[in-house]
Amino acid sequence: MGAGTASNGGPGQATAGTEPAHQPSRPAWSVPAAPHPHEFLLGRVTGPLHTTAGTVMPRTALGNETWLLIVRHSGSQGTALIPTGDTPARARVDLRRLRLRWTPIRIDIDLAVLRLRVLSRGHVLGTFPVAAGMPQTPTPTGSFSVTDRVRFPAWSPYGTFALGLSAHQEHVLPGWTGGNQIAIHGTENPGSIGHYASLGCIRVPNTALRLLRRVVPLGAPVTIHG
């Protein structure tokens, strides 16, 4: 074509005497709104996540998806409870790298009266007696999260289901080879419920197991005190 003429542009390209096509701007990223004031933000790890508390992988050692409890957030930055081999640590995370959701569920365990409560938006769904750690193997106290949901066969001494927690036992008995992760599970010795009888785990009756299995998601907050 001769000099001084304009070629026809492709889609979105300006031509002589026309304005550039308008490109709609992307909406700003934000945390999804909480359905209710008394809900807790969770984030699924979808790739290796490097934090000051260590690298968090998308799957736990037991093969579950890794969901973190977000204890504080502002914009795209948050503070997550990071499971470690010891006491969970708080570390900053980029929320844009997580798959976010909210849960109304939390678990409260009072060691002083050996009771476990399952709550949803502050309302009690169930209260159950429990067994907790013996004096030489006490159940650790603090703020934790659910890291694993594990099914067992009917003949298991731990009942048919367990919730693995980010809590760990610091007082492992010599010769014990079952690891140090604390869990909430059933028992083949229902007479131990209501006593300080375990190696640190929380034993619950079958009625509690059924509710926990039905409503408690990965990442849900667990408070142990008393």
N, CA, C and O of each residue as an XYZ file, in Angstrom:
904
protein
N       0.856     -1.189      0.000
C       0.000      0.000      0.000
C       0.880      1.222      0.000
O       2.027      1.170      0.442
N       0.339      2.341     -0.502
C       1.135      3.546     -0.648
C       1.391      4.213      0.680
O       0.667      3.988      1.650
N       2.420      5.033      0.724
C       2.752      5.770      1.925
C       1.613      6.685      2.296
O       0.909      7.196      1.425
N       1.425      6.898      3.599
C       0.397      7.803      4.084
C      -0.952      7.149      4.258
O      -1.915      7.831      4.609
N      -1.063      5.842      4.025
C      -2.334      5.143      4.242
C      -2.220      4.285      5.488
O      -1.121      3.853      5.839
N      -3.347      4.026      6.172
C      -3.362      3.224      7.404
C      -3.849      1.822      7.082
O      -4.829      1.646      6.358
N      -3.161      0.829      7.622
C      -3.593     -0.555      7.411
C      -4.742     -0.879      8.357
O      -4.870     -0.285      9.428
N      -5.587     -1.844      7.938
C      -6.677     -2.297      8.800
C      -6.111     -3.101      9.965
O      -5.370     -4.061      9.757
N      -6.454     -2.716     11.176
C      -5.932     -3.425     12.357
C      -6.771     -4.649     12.674
O      -7.893     -4.800     12.190
N      -6.203     -5.518     13.495
C      -6.922     -6.695     13.970
C      -7.866     -6.298     15.091
O      -7.994     -5.113     15.396
N      -8.520     -7.252     15.701
C      -9.454     -6.976     16.788
C      -8.779     -6.215     17.910
O      -7.711     -6.605     18.382
N      -9.413     -5.117     18.341
C      -8.892     -4.343     19.456
C      -7.774     -3.407     19.077
O      -7.246     -2.711     19.944
N      -7.380     -3.360     17.775
C      -6.293     -2.494     17.341
C      -6.873     -1.248     16.700
O      -7.818     -1.329     15.914
N      -6.296     -0.068     17.042
C      -6.818      1.200     16.532
C      -6.551      1.326     15.037
O      -5.507      0.893     14.551
N      -7.494      1.920     14.311
C      -7.301      2.260     12.904
C      -7.440      3.762     12.781
O      -7.840      4.440     13.728
N      -7.107      4.282     11.602
C      -7.134      5.721     11.401
C      -8.512      6.283     11.706
O      -9.516      5.794     11.188
N      -8.561      7.317     12.551
C      -9.808      8.010     12.839
C     -10.690      7.311     13.849
O     -11.847      7.695     14.021
N     -10.171      6.285     14.530
C     -10.980      5.587     15.537
C     -10.277      5.614     16.877
O      -9.063      5.805     16.942
N     -11.038      5.421     17.956
C     -10.479      5.338     19.308
C     -10.109      3.888     19.609
O     -10.746      2.978     19.079
N      -9.090      3.645     20.450
C      -8.764      2.263     20.838
C      -9.955      1.603     21.521
O     -10.696      2.242     22.268
N     -10.123      0.312     21.251
C     -11.233     -0.425     21.862
C     -11.085     -0.436     23.374
O      -9.976     -0.578     23.890
N     -12.198     -0.286     24.088
C     -12.172     -0.261     25.547
C     -11.983     -1.670     26.093
O     -12.730     -2.580     25.732
N     -10.985     -1.858     26.967
C     -10.745     -3.135     27.606
C     -11.268     -3.077     29.037
O     -10.759     -2.298     29.843
N     -12.285     -3.894     29.373
C     -12.822     -3.847     30.735
C     -11.759     -4.235     31.755
O     -11.005     -5.182     31.533
N     -11.693     -3.520     32.859
C     -10.713     -3.803     33.898
C     -11.179     -4.964     34.757
O     -12.375     -5.161     34.967
N     -10.219     -5.725     35.248
C     -10.537     -6.833     36.132
C     -10.956     -6.314     37.500
O     -10.390     -5.337     37.989
N     -11.939     -6.953     38.122
C     -12.292     -6.528     39.474
C     -11.144     -6.808     40.435
O     -10.416     -7.788     40.272
N     -10.985     -5.962     41.422
C      -9.919     -6.133     42.395
C     -10.120     -7.433     43.174
O     -11.250     -7.805     43.491
N      -9.011     -8.124     43.482
C      -9.091     -9.376     44.235
C      -9.527     -9.091     45.666
O      -9.118     -8.090     46.255
N     -10.344     -9.955     46.216
C     -10.765     -9.782     47.605
C     -11.123    -11.133     48.207
O     -11.443    -12.081     47.490
N     -11.066    -11.209     49.523
C     -11.484    -12.412     50.235
C     -12.998    -12.553     50.095
O     -13.711    -11.561     50.250
N     -13.509    -13.742     49.809
C     -14.967    -13.903     49.728
C     -15.628    -13.503     51.036
O     -15.102    -13.772     52.116
N     -16.770    -12.867     50.935
C     -17.460    -12.373     52.121
C     -17.901    -13.528     53.006
O     -18.334    -14.572     52.518
N     -17.786    -13.329     54.310
C     -18.223    -14.347     55.266
C     -19.740    -14.420     55.279
O     -20.399    -13.382     55.327
N     -20.318    -15.625     55.236
C     -21.778    -15.751     55.268
C     -22.386    -15.301     56.587
O     -23.566    -14.957     56.649
N     -21.566    -15.304     57.655
C     -22.075    -14.998     58.992
C     -20.900    -14.471     59.818
O     -19.766    -14.891     59.584
N     -21.128    -13.567     60.775
C     -20.016    -13.030     61.571
C     -19.213    -14.093     62.315
O     -18.006    -13.929     62.492
N     -19.848    -15.175     62.753
C     -19.164    -16.191     63.552
C     -18.715    -17.361     62.673
O     -19.051    -18.516     62.936
N     -17.955    -17.043     61.633
C     -17.395    -18.088     60.772
C     -15.880    -17.924     60.691
O     -15.341    -16.869     61.027
N     -15.202    -18.976     60.241
C     -13.751    -19.025     60.244
C     -13.248    -19.252     58.819
O     -13.772    -20.089     58.084
N     -12.217    -18.485     58.447
C     -11.674    -18.550     57.091
C     -10.641    -19.670     57.000
O      -9.742    -19.779     57.834
N     -10.792    -20.499     55.965
C      -9.882    -21.602     55.704
C      -9.279    -21.429     54.319
O      -9.911    -20.863     53.427
N      -8.063    -21.915     54.140
C      -7.409    -21.836     52.842
C      -6.764    -23.150     52.460
O      -5.965    -23.701     53.217
N      -7.112    -23.654     51.277
C      -6.519    -24.900     50.792
C      -5.206    -24.605     50.076
O      -5.134    -23.728     49.215
N      -4.176    -25.349     50.445
C      -2.865    -25.214     49.815
C      -2.879    -26.005     48.511
O      -3.107    -27.215     48.519
N      -2.636    -25.326     47.392
C      -2.715    -25.969     46.082
C      -1.341    -26.234     45.454
O      -1.240    -26.892     44.419
N      -0.289    -25.716     46.092
C       1.074    -25.945     45.630
C       2.004    -25.695     46.803
O       1.565    -25.149     47.815
N       3.278    -26.075     46.706
C       4.192    -25.834     47.817
C       4.147    -24.372     48.271
O       4.309    -23.454     47.466
N       3.925    -24.175     49.568
C       3.755    -22.835     50.127
C       4.883    -22.586     51.114
O       4.950    -23.234     52.158
N       5.766    -21.655     50.791
C       6.929    -21.368     51.627
C       6.583    -20.283     52.644
O       6.161    -19.189     52.269
N       6.759    -20.583     53.919
C       6.473    -19.639     54.997
C       7.648    -19.615     55.960
O       8.563    -20.432     55.860
N       7.616    -18.677     56.890
C       8.669    -18.601     57.899
C       8.621    -19.787     58.859
O       9.585    -20.039     59.581
N       7.496    -20.521     58.872
C       7.366    -21.702     59.726
C       7.715    -22.985     58.981
O       7.615    -24.079     59.538
N       8.123    -22.851     57.722
C       8.456    -24.021     56.921
C       7.612    -24.094     55.663
O       6.698    -23.290     55.476
N       7.910    -25.045     54.810
C       7.173    -25.238     53.566
C       5.986    -26.155     53.800
O       6.122    -27.246     54.354
N       4.817    -25.691     53.367
C       3.581    -26.461     53.526
C       3.249    -27.095     52.184
O       3.191    -26.410     51.162
N       3.030    -28.407     52.190
C       2.735    -29.126     50.961
C       1.217    -29.269     50.772
O       0.461    -29.157     51.737
N       0.771    -29.514     49.536
C      -0.674    -29.614     49.260
C      -1.353    -30.810     49.927
O      -2.576    -30.828     50.063
N      -0.572    -31.809     50.343
C      -1.126    -32.990     50.995
C      -0.407    -33.215     52.321
O       0.789    -32.953     52.446
N      -1.159    -33.705     53.310
C      -0.561    -34.034     54.588
C       0.142    -35.381     54.499
O       0.055    -36.072     53.484
N       0.841    -35.747     55.575
C       1.533    -37.036     55.600
C       0.558    -38.198     55.493
O       0.941    -39.292     55.077
N      -0.708    -37.973     55.868
C      -1.725    -39.024     55.785
C      -2.508    -38.962     54.481
O      -3.448    -39.731     54.287
N      -2.126    -38.045     53.579
C      -2.743    -38.000     52.262
C      -3.952    -37.098     52.125
O      -4.572    -37.059     51.063
N      -4.305    -36.366     53.187
C      -5.430    -35.444     53.105
C      -5.028    -34.143     52.422
O      -3.853    -33.773     52.426
N      -6.005    -33.447     51.833
C      -5.744    -32.098     51.343
C      -5.335    -31.213     52.523
O      -5.865    -31.358     53.625
N      -4.401    -30.307     52.291
C      -3.958    -29.411     53.352
C      -4.808    -28.145     53.355
O      -4.800    -27.370     52.399
N      -5.539    -27.951     54.444
C      -6.337    -26.740     54.647
C      -5.804    -26.010     55.863
O      -5.673    -26.597     56.938
N      -5.493    -24.726     55.698
C      -4.957    -23.915     56.788
C      -6.052    -23.065     57.408
O      -6.954    -22.593     56.716
N      -5.968    -22.877     58.703
C      -6.854    -21.964     59.409
C      -6.248    -20.563     59.344
O      -5.131    -20.341     59.813
N      -6.985    -19.625     58.764
C      -6.527    -18.238     58.654
C      -7.025    -17.483     59.885
O      -8.227    -17.282     60.053
N      -6.105    -17.072     60.733
C      -6.506    -16.456     62.000
C      -6.634    -14.936     61.897
O      -7.229    -14.297     62.764
N      -6.072    -14.363     60.831
C      -6.171    -12.914     60.642
C      -5.950    -12.624     59.163
O      -5.161    -13.310     58.512
N      -6.635    -11.620     58.624
C      -6.393    -11.278     57.226
C      -6.704     -9.804     56.980
O      -7.558     -9.205     57.634
N      -5.984     -9.247     56.019
C      -6.186     -7.865     55.574
C      -5.777     -7.794     54.113
O      -4.614     -8.010     53.771
N      -6.740     -7.491     53.257
C      -6.455     -7.489     51.828
C      -6.069     -8.884     51.376
O      -6.753     -9.860     51.680
N      -4.961     -8.970     50.643
C      -4.529    -10.266     50.123
C      -3.573    -10.991     51.067
O      -3.125    -12.097     50.766
N      -3.258    -10.372     52.210
C      -2.319    -10.977     53.141
C      -3.044    -11.518     54.365
O      -4.001    -10.918     54.853
N      -2.575    -12.656     54.850
C      -3.200    -13.264     56.014
C      -2.167    -13.902     56.918
O      -1.011    -14.084     56.536
N      -2.598    -14.238     58.119
C      -1.780    -15.000     59.052
C      -2.450    -16.347     59.242
O      -3.621    -16.424     59.615
N      -1.698    -17.408     58.983
C      -2.250    -18.763     59.050
C      -1.599    -19.538     60.186
O      -0.459    -19.281     60.572
N      -2.360    -20.496     60.711
C      -1.828    -21.428     61.698
C      -1.178    -22.574     60.920
O      -1.864    -23.369     60.276
N       0.151    -22.646     60.989
C       0.905    -23.595     60.179
C       1.205    -24.850     60.989
O       1.894    -24.768     62.006
N       0.702    -26.019     60.561
C       1.054    -27.260     61.266
C       2.548    -27.539     61.115
O       3.107    -27.412     60.025
N       3.178    -27.915     62.208
C       4.588    -28.310     62.199
C       4.694    -29.634     62.935
O       3.676    -30.208     63.325
N       5.897    -30.122     63.128
C       6.074    -31.336     63.900
C       5.988    -31.098     65.388
O       6.123    -32.027     66.184
N       5.763    -29.849     65.763
C       5.702    -29.473     67.167
C       4.461    -28.613     67.375
O       3.397    -28.926     66.839
N       4.581    -27.540     68.142
C       3.464    -26.615     68.325
C       3.209    -25.856     67.029
O       4.166    -25.393     66.409
N       1.955    -25.708     66.592
C       1.684    -24.946     65.366
C       2.224    -23.525     65.475
O       2.221    -22.926     66.551
N       2.683    -23.001     64.356
C       3.246    -21.655     64.318
C       2.385    -20.759     63.443
O       1.734    -21.227     62.510
N       2.386    -19.474     63.750
C       1.665    -18.505     62.928
C       2.635    -17.874     61.935
O       3.748    -17.490     62.297
N       2.207    -17.772     60.696
C       3.064    -17.210     59.653
C       2.213    -16.489     58.623
O       1.053    -16.836     58.402
N       2.802    -15.486     57.999
C       2.100    -14.728     56.963
C       2.016    -15.556     55.683
O       2.953    -16.269     55.323
N       0.878    -15.447     55.009
C       0.677    -16.145     53.742
C      -0.011    -15.197     52.765
O      -0.730    -14.281     53.163
N       0.227    -15.437     51.486
C      -0.460    -14.713     50.422
C      -1.763    -15.450     50.141
O      -1.749    -16.556     49.602
N      -2.874    -14.848     50.502
C      -4.169    -15.515     50.381
C      -4.540    -15.798     48.935
O      -5.361    -16.676     48.670
N      -3.948    -15.070     47.996
C      -4.252    -15.293     46.582
C      -3.738    -16.646     46.106
O      -4.150    -17.129     45.051
N      -2.847    -17.257     46.871
C      -2.312    -18.563     46.501
C      -3.109    -19.714     47.094
O      -2.800    -20.882     46.856
N      -4.141    -19.378     47.870
C      -4.949    -20.403     48.520
C      -6.348    -20.436     47.935
O      -6.822    -19.442     47.384
N      -7.004    -21.572     48.053
C      -8.412    -21.694     47.690
C      -9.227    -21.482     48.971
O      -9.196    -22.315     49.877
N      -9.945    -20.381     49.037
C     -10.552    -19.953     50.297
C     -11.997    -20.401     50.441
O     -12.736    -20.503     49.462
N     -12.380    -20.664     51.673
C     -13.769    -20.954     52.006
C     -13.964    -20.622     53.484
O     -12.998    -20.424     54.221
N     -15.218    -20.566     53.900
C     -15.551    -20.285     55.297
C     -16.204    -21.511     55.919
O     -16.845    -22.303     55.228
N     -16.033    -21.664     57.246
C     -16.745    -22.714     57.965
C     -17.337    -22.134     59.241
O     -16.711    -21.293     59.885
N     -18.533    -22.571     59.613
C     -19.122    -22.132     60.875
C     -18.728    -23.021     62.053
O     -19.081    -22.737     63.197
N     -17.989    -24.106     61.762
C     -17.762    -25.153     62.761
C     -16.475    -24.908     63.550
O     -15.441    -24.549     62.986
N     -16.562    -25.110     64.853
C     -15.369    -25.157     65.683
C     -15.570    -26.180     66.790
O     -16.699    -26.531     67.131
N     -14.454    -26.656     67.350
C     -14.476    -27.638     68.435
C     -13.833    -27.018     69.663
O     -12.777    -26.391     69.575
N     -14.479    -27.197     70.811
C     -13.953    -26.710     72.088
C     -13.842    -27.894     73.046
O     -14.817    -28.614     73.262
N     -12.652    -28.097     73.619
C     -12.412    -29.210     74.540
C     -11.954    -28.638     75.873
O     -10.942    -27.940     75.942
N     -12.699    -28.935     76.926
C     -12.383    -28.472     78.276
C     -11.833    -29.661     79.059
O     -12.581    -30.564     79.436
N     -10.525    -29.657     79.299
C      -9.894    -30.774     79.989
C     -10.260    -30.812     81.472
O     -10.212    -31.872     82.096
N     -10.624    -29.661     82.034
C     -10.948    -29.616     83.459
C     -12.187    -30.432     83.785
O     -12.287    -31.034     84.854
N     -13.133    -30.444     82.850
C     -14.382    -31.199     83.079
C     -14.532    -32.352     82.094
O     -15.552    -33.043     82.097
N     -13.520    -32.565     81.251
C     -13.517    -33.666     80.281
C     -14.775    -33.651     79.414
O     -15.529    -34.622     79.358
N     -14.976    -32.508     78.735
C     -16.125    -32.348     77.846
C     -15.659    -31.770     76.514
O     -14.773    -30.917     76.467
N     -16.265    -32.246     75.443
C     -16.029    -31.731     74.095
C     -17.327    -31.148     73.565
O     -18.387    -31.764     73.669
N     -17.233    -29.952     72.996
C     -18.404    -29.327     72.377
C     -18.123    -29.078     70.905
O     -17.030    -28.653     70.532
N     -19.115    -29.344     70.079
C     -19.075    -28.992     68.656
C     -20.027    -27.825     68.472
O     -21.207    -27.922     68.809
N     -19.515    -26.712     67.934
C     -20.326    -25.505     67.802
C     -20.406    -25.071     66.348
O     -19.473    -25.274     65.572
N     -21.533    -24.470     65.991
C     -21.737    -23.877     64.674
C     -22.291    -22.473     64.862
O     -23.402    -22.289     65.359
N     -21.493    -21.478     64.455
C     -21.879    -20.078     64.621
C     -22.256    -19.760     66.070
O     -23.177    -18.986     66.332
N     -21.533    -20.368     66.993
C     -21.758    -20.122     68.397
C     -22.810    -20.984     69.042
O     -22.942    -20.978     70.265
N     -23.574    -21.739     68.244
C     -24.623    -22.598     68.784
C     -24.080    -24.011     68.967
O     -23.389    -24.530     68.090
N     -24.386    -24.626     70.085
C     -23.880    -25.960     70.398
C     -24.656    -27.023     69.622
O     -25.875    -27.137     69.751
N     -23.931    -27.797     68.818
C     -24.536    -28.913     68.091
C     -24.512    -30.195     68.909
O     -25.356    -31.073     68.735
N     -23.535    -30.291     69.802
C     -23.419    -31.492     70.625
C     -22.376    -31.319     71.698
O     -21.362    -30.655     71.486
N     -22.619    -31.919     72.861
C     -21.677    -31.922     73.973
C     -21.467    -33.360     74.410
O     -22.431    -34.105     74.585
N     -20.188    -33.762     74.589
C     -19.901    -35.167     74.844
C     -18.813    -35.310     75.913
O     -17.905    -34.481     75.982
N     -18.897    -36.351     76.743
C     -17.800    -36.651     77.665
C     -16.618    -37.226     76.889
O     -16.802    -37.844     75.840
N     -15.422    -37.027     77.396
C     -14.225    -37.517     76.707
C     -13.257    -38.117     77.717
O     -13.393    -37.921     78.925
N     -12.285    -38.846     77.203
C     -11.091    -39.212     77.953
C      -9.944    -38.381     77.400
O      -9.894    -38.103     76.202
N      -9.025    -37.986     78.270
C      -7.877    -37.183     77.855
C      -6.597    -37.809     78.387
O      -6.622    -38.892     78.971
N      -5.480    -37.123     78.183
C      -4.184    -37.679     78.524
C      -3.978    -37.920     80.010
O      -4.470    -37.168     80.851
N      -3.242    -38.983     80.320
C      -2.853    -39.285     81.692
C      -1.891    -38.211     82.199
O      -1.342    -37.456     81.397
N      -1.675    -38.127     83.525
C      -0.756    -37.104     84.054
C       0.638    -37.159     83.431
O       1.262    -36.118     83.228
N       1.133    -38.354     83.126
C       2.472    -38.463     82.543
C       2.474    -38.233     81.028
O       3.533    -38.048     80.427
N       1.286    -38.244     80.414
C       1.171    -37.971     78.971
C      -0.002    -37.007     78.753
O      -0.991    -37.376     78.121
N       0.100    -35.790     79.266
C      -1.044    -34.867     79.224
C      -1.386    -34.423     77.811
O      -0.516    -34.317     76.946
N      -2.658    -34.170     77.597
C      -3.107    -33.606     76.324
C      -2.633    -32.162     76.223
O      -2.871    -31.383     77.146
N      -1.974    -31.781     75.139
C      -1.509    -30.389     75.008
C      -2.683    -29.416     74.894
O      -3.738    -29.752     74.356
N      -2.480    -28.223     75.404
C      -3.501    -27.177     75.335
C      -3.067    -26.088     74.362
O      -1.879    -25.909     74.094
N      -4.057    -25.362     73.838
C      -3.767    -24.271     72.920
C      -4.762    -24.212     71.783
O      -5.826    -24.830     71.832
N      -4.400    -23.457     70.759
C      -5.231    -23.295     69.567
C      -4.663    -24.149     68.447
O      -3.490    -24.025     68.094
N      -5.500    -25.016     67.889
C      -5.064    -25.960     66.873
C      -6.066    -25.981     65.713
O      -7.043    -25.232     65.713
N      -5.816    -26.832     64.744
C      -6.751    -27.002     63.627
C      -6.807    -28.468     63.243
O      -5.933    -29.256     63.608
N      -7.851    -28.823     62.499
C      -8.011    -30.189     62.006
C      -7.154    -30.356     60.753
O      -7.328    -29.627     59.776
N      -6.244    -31.303     60.782
C      -5.366    -31.539     59.631
C      -5.766    -32.763     58.816
O      -5.478    -32.842     57.622
N      -6.436    -33.725     59.471
C      -6.738    -34.981     58.787
C      -8.107    -35.512     59.202
O      -8.535    -35.350     60.344
N      -8.773    -36.141     58.258
C      -9.999    -36.917     58.502
C      -9.679    -38.352     58.075
O      -9.385    -38.614     56.909
N      -9.741    -39.268     59.034
C      -9.266    -40.631     58.790
C     -10.365    -41.637     59.113
O     -10.984    -41.573     60.175
N     -10.597    -42.550     58.207
C     -11.558    -43.630     58.432
C     -10.805    -44.892     58.835
O      -9.710    -45.167     58.343
N     -11.417    -45.652     59.743
C     -10.850    -46.913     60.193
C     -11.859    -48.038     59.963
O     -13.060    -47.780     59.879
N     -11.385    -49.282     59.861
C     -12.320    -50.414     59.770
C     -13.070    -50.597     61.085
O     -12.660    -50.067     62.118
N     -14.161    -51.344     61.045
C     -15.031    -51.498     62.213
C     -14.304    -52.105     63.406
O     -14.688    -51.843     64.546
N     -13.268    -52.905     63.180
C     -12.565    -53.573     64.281
C     -11.436    -52.732     64.871
O     -10.726    -53.206     65.759
N     -11.250    -51.495     64.401
C     -10.148    -50.665     64.886
C     -10.328    -50.291     66.354
O     -11.453    -50.022     66.774
N      -9.260    -50.266     67.144
C      -9.359    -49.820     68.540
C      -9.636    -48.329     68.668
O      -9.920    -47.838     69.760
N      -9.553    -47.607     67.548
C      -9.794    -46.162     67.558
C     -11.188    -45.794     67.050
O     -11.446    -44.633     66.734
N     -12.086    -46.777     66.972
C     -13.392    -46.500     66.402
C     -13.310    -46.463     64.894
O     -12.308    -46.882     64.313
N     -14.338    -45.974     64.263
C     -14.407    -45.990     62.796
C     -13.914    -44.701     62.149
O     -13.850    -44.608     60.923
N     -13.562    -43.696     62.972
C     -13.224    -42.392     62.398
C     -12.365    -41.615     63.387
O     -12.461    -41.801     64.600
N     -11.526    -40.741     62.843
C     -10.699    -39.881     63.701
C     -10.443    -38.552     62.999
O     -10.423    -38.466     61.771
N     -10.251    -37.527     63.810
C      -9.792    -36.223     63.335
C      -8.355    -36.031     63.815
O      -8.101    -35.972     65.018
N      -7.423    -35.935     62.879
C      -6.051    -35.604     63.233
C      -5.927    -34.112     63.450
O      -6.494    -33.325     62.691
N      -5.191    -33.709     64.480
C      -5.034    -32.293     64.822
C      -3.600    -31.834     64.586
O      -2.690    -32.642     64.406
N      -3.427    -30.525     64.592
C      -2.080    -29.952     64.461
C      -1.347    -29.951     65.795
O      -0.238    -29.423     65.885
N      -1.947    -30.534     66.836
C      -1.309    -30.665     68.150
C      -0.411    -31.895     68.172
O      -0.685    -32.889     67.499
N       0.666    -31.818     68.955
C       1.587    -32.939     69.081
C       1.955    -33.170     70.544
O       2.028    -32.236     71.343
N       2.184    -34.434     70.866
C       2.525    -34.834     72.219
C       4.014    -34.606     72.472
O       4.860    -35.100     71.727
N       4.326    -33.858     73.523
C       5.727    -33.611     73.881
C       6.256    -34.648     74.853
O       7.462    -34.718     75.090
N       5.363    -35.459     75.420
C       5.769    -36.423     76.451
C       5.462    -37.845     75.975
O       4.615    -38.532     76.545
N       6.154    -38.268     74.935
C       5.938    -39.607     74.383
C       6.582    -40.641     75.305
O       7.734    -40.492     75.712
N       5.822    -41.694     75.628
C       6.344    -42.745     76.494
C       7.446    -43.529     75.786
O       7.360    -43.764     74.580
N       8.472    -43.933     76.518
C       9.519    -44.772     75.919
C       8.917    -46.046     75.322
O       8.094    -46.711     75.951
N       9.334    -46.370     74.115
C       8.848    -47.571     73.451
C       7.608    -47.371     72.607
O       7.234    -48.259     71.840
N       6.956    -46.210     72.734
C       5.763    -45.950     71.921
C       6.171    -45.659     70.483
O       7.033    -44.816     70.236
N       5.549    -46.359     69.534
C       5.928    -46.216     68.122
C       4.793    -45.658     67.267
O       4.874    -45.684     66.039
N       3.734    -45.153     67.905
C       2.575    -44.682     67.151
C       2.615    -43.220     66.761
O       1.595    -42.664     66.354
N       3.782    -42.577     66.877
C       3.891    -41.166     66.508
C       3.418    -40.261     67.625
O       2.998    -40.723     68.686
N       3.494    -38.946     67.368
C       3.150    -37.989     68.420
C       2.016    -37.043     68.040
O       1.753    -36.081     68.761
N       1.339    -37.299     66.918
C       0.225    -36.433     66.529
C      -0.988    -36.729     67.405
O      -1.347    -37.887     67.619
N      -1.613    -35.668     67.909
C      -2.814    -35.794     68.719
C      -4.028    -35.901     67.797
O      -4.110    -35.226     66.771
N      -4.965    -36.764     68.188
C      -6.183    -36.948     67.403
C      -7.390    -37.037     68.330
O      -7.267    -37.292     69.528
N      -8.546    -36.821     67.740
C      -9.823    -37.092     68.400
C     -10.351    -38.364     67.765
O     -10.599    -38.395     66.560
N     -10.526    -39.410     68.555
C     -10.935    -40.687     67.976
C     -11.811    -41.464     68.947
O     -12.001    -41.065     70.095
N     -12.340    -42.578     68.462
C     -13.153    -43.440     69.305
C     -12.288    -44.332     70.175
O     -11.076    -44.136     70.264
N     -12.904    -45.302     70.811
C     -12.156    -46.186     71.702
C     -12.842    -47.545     71.814
O     -14.065    -47.650     71.723
N     -12.026    -48.586     72.013
C     -12.556    -49.910     72.298
C     -12.780    -50.107     73.797
O     -13.243    -51.160     74.235
N     -12.442    -49.077     74.573
C     -12.603    -49.131     76.022
C     -13.508    -47.982     76.466
O     -13.017    -46.991     77.006
N     -14.818    -48.095     76.250
C     -15.722    -46.996     76.594
C     -15.708    -46.638     78.073
O     -16.109    -45.534     78.443
N     -15.254    -47.550     78.923
C     -15.165    -47.251     80.351
C     -14.120    -46.202     80.677
O     -14.119    -45.645     81.774
N     -13.222    -45.927     79.724
C     -12.197    -44.902     79.970
C     -12.730    -43.491     79.790
O     -12.111    -42.529     80.245
N     -13.885    -43.359     79.122
C     -14.480    -42.033     78.920
C     -14.808    -41.416     80.283
O     -15.370    -42.068     81.162
N     -14.441    -40.151     80.427
C     -14.633    -39.479     81.701
C     -13.421    -39.553     82.607
O     -13.487    -39.158     83.771
N     -12.298    -40.062     82.075
C     -11.083    -40.214     82.883
C      -9.871    -39.701     82.096
O      -9.920    -39.539     80.877
N      -8.791    -39.453     82.830
C      -7.518    -39.098     82.213
C      -6.774    -40.413     81.971
O      -6.054    -40.905     82.838
N      -6.964    -40.961     80.787
C      -6.570    -42.347     80.559
C      -5.777    -42.590     79.283
O      -5.347    -43.718     79.042
N      -5.568    -41.568     78.457
C      -4.949    -41.783     77.150
C      -3.491    -41.339     77.149
O      -2.975    -40.825     78.141
N      -2.842    -41.553     76.005
C      -1.465    -41.092     75.815
C      -1.409    -39.643     75.334
O      -0.350    -39.146     74.951
N      -2.552    -38.980     75.358
C      -2.619    -37.577     74.944
C      -3.771    -37.290     74.010
O      -4.247    -36.157     73.935
N      -4.228    -38.314     73.292
C      -5.357    -38.121     72.381
C      -6.666    -37.951     73.151
O      -6.756    -38.262     74.339
N      -7.665    -37.453     72.449
C      -9.000    -37.291     73.012
C      -9.862    -38.449     72.534
O     -10.083    -38.619     71.335
N     -10.351    -39.247     73.486
C     -11.249    -40.357     73.157
C     -12.693    -39.895     73.329
O     -13.036    -39.237     74.311
N     -13.517    -40.245     72.371
C     -14.924    -39.832     72.415
C     -15.829    -41.030     72.180
O     -15.397    -42.029     71.605
N     -17.086    -40.941     72.620
C     -18.041    -42.031     72.355
C     -18.485    -42.036     70.896
O     -18.235    -41.084     70.156
N     -19.141    -43.113     70.495
C     -19.563    -43.266     69.098
C     -20.527    -42.175     68.654
O     -20.505    -41.769     67.492
N     -21.375    -41.694     69.566
C     -22.299    -40.624     69.187
C     -21.541    -39.371     68.768
O     -21.957    -38.669     67.846
N     -20.432    -39.090     69.441
C     -19.602    -37.940     69.065
C     -18.928    -38.176     67.717
O     -18.851    -37.266     66.891
N     -18.441    -39.399     67.492
C     -17.791    -39.706     66.216
C     -18.720    -39.448     65.044
O     -18.300    -38.911     64.018
N     -19.969    -39.825     65.193
C     -20.914    -39.647     64.087
C     -21.102    -38.172     63.756
O     -21.156    -37.800     62.584
N     -21.203    -37.328     64.783
C     -21.368    -35.897     64.530
C     -20.093    -35.297     63.952
O     -20.153    -34.530     62.991
N     -18.951    -35.634     64.519
C     -17.679    -35.093     64.029
C     -17.462    -35.460     62.568
O     -17.029    -34.629     61.770
N     -17.762    -36.696     62.224
C     -17.574    -37.137     60.839
C     -18.488    -36.379     59.883
O     -18.127    -36.111     58.737
N     -19.665    -36.042     60.370
C     -20.655    -35.406     59.498
C     -20.393    -33.922     59.275
O     -20.651    -33.424     58.179
N     -19.892    -33.197     60.270
C     -19.895    -31.731     60.162
C     -18.524    -31.065     60.195
O     -18.415    -29.909     59.786
N     -17.479    -31.732     60.660
C     -16.201    -31.037     60.871
C     -15.323    -31.125     59.627
O     -14.971    -32.227     59.206
N     -14.960    -29.982     59.025
C     -14.124    -30.006     57.823
C     -12.636    -29.925     58.162
O     -12.259    -29.586     59.283
N     -11.820    -30.233     57.197
C     -10.387    -29.998     57.324
C     -10.144    -28.510     57.538
O     -10.770    -27.669     56.893
N      -9.224    -28.192     58.455
C      -8.888    -26.804     58.748
C      -9.684    -26.194     59.878
O      -9.330    -25.116     60.354
N     -10.752    -26.845     60.330
C     -11.605    -26.268     61.372
C     -10.811    -25.999     62.645
O      -9.910    -26.767     62.982
N     -11.136    -24.913     63.361
C     -10.402    -24.584     64.586
C     -10.776    -25.497     65.749
O     -11.932    -25.891     65.909
N      -9.767    -25.823     66.556
C      -9.943    -26.655     67.744
C      -9.231    -25.968     68.901
O      -8.032    -25.702     68.822
N      -9.952    -25.684     69.962
C      -9.365    -25.097     71.154
C      -9.374    -26.123     72.280
O     -10.416    -26.699     72.593
N      -8.208    -26.350     72.891
C      -8.091    -27.276     74.023
C      -7.599    -26.465     75.218
O      -6.566    -25.799     75.145
N      -8.347    -26.526     76.316
C      -8.002    -25.716     77.502
C      -8.429    -26.443     78.752
O      -9.006    -27.529     78.687
N      -8.138    -25.828     79.917
C      -8.606    -26.398     81.162
C      -7.491    -26.963     82.027
O      -7.752    -27.479     83.113
